[in-house]
Amino acid sequence: MSSPTFLPLDDVVYGEAVQVAPDVRRVIAENPSKFTYRGTGTYIIGNGDVVVIDPGPRLDSHRDALAAALKGERVRAILITHCHADHSPLSEWLKAETGAPTFAVGPHETVDEPEGMFEGEEELAVPPDPSEEKEEEDEVKMEESTDVDFVPDERVTDGEVVVDGKGLTMRAVTTPGHTANHCCFSLEESSSLFTGDHIMGWSTTVVSPPDGSMTAYIESLHKVADRADATLWPTHGPPRTDGAEYSRALVEHRLQREQQVLSFIDEHGPSTVPEMVRVLYADVNPHLHRPAARSVLSHLIKLVDEGHVHVADGGAIRIAAAFAR
């Protein structure tokens, strides 16, 4: 299967604000992992009067780095792309320090997981030793858990100008999919789009139901491709100057994966998600099979909704049967 071209992010310097564009600085948190790549990138837009995007995780070292980078500057607004624990938690501290309001689509809404939704995932956990198992648990807790305490001061809608004046015009571009409340933010002056986890420069994005939606994610990728911004600035990984082409390649990659799911079912009949993952992701590090299973489940939900797949045994909890053993 063809894949999008991913790019590395080299020469990372933790604890410093690095000028990555004339109007953009980036401070990378020292939280590298299989989920965050080199770490979470917090963006500072402007000079003197600035906007901060995704203050990041509750790490003392990252908090201190942001404090140093923002010394002597006025923070006008704090923009949050979504509420995962490596993106929004430090906004509470930054708001208290600066008095700047927070902006986001909204808090992370509580979504009930149907019973059995992730049944069978334990089959995909293959840590080679107890120390790495503990490391994986810590990474999941930090990077893919949810900051349910965050509530924005201002809720934004698609196309809304959230910052204006003094040479900075920033607009909300809602992109549900990775999470239901995910939002990118554009800097109009330089045709730049800060994409959070919707588009990452180094990898594909995990789409984990029930909050994540593959249908919404693909629609949001088309939306970004149609914008044709000059530069995409992901939270994880390097910037992309091929945003439209890259976004369409990500769509094609998902549709090809979807076709693989359909072909697997045609060949093997009713199958569990772990069975599919072991075959479809055979060339992927087994440590990434559990997040891959979330995306496969999201594909299956989309295919069921479209009438292409029927769940064995039916029932009210239709997606639970996909994991039945």
Buried (B, 14 or more C-beta within 10 A) or exposed (E): EEEBEBBEBEEBEBBEBBEBBEBBBBBBBBBBBBBBBBBBBBBBBBBEBBBBBBBBBBBEEBBEBBEEBBEEBEBBBBBBBBBBBBBBBBBBBBBEEBEBBBBBBBBBEEEEEEEBBBBBBEBBEEBEEEEEEEBBEEBBEBBBEBBEEBEBEBBBEEEBEBBEEEEBBBBBBBBBBBBBBBBBBBBBBBEBBBBBBBBBBBBBBBBBBBBBBBBBBBBBBEBBBEBEBEBBBBBBBBBBEBBBBBBBBBBBBBEEBBEBBBEBBEEEEBBBBBBBBBEBBEEEEBBBBBBBBBBBBBBBBBBBEEEEBEBBEEEEEBBBBBBBE
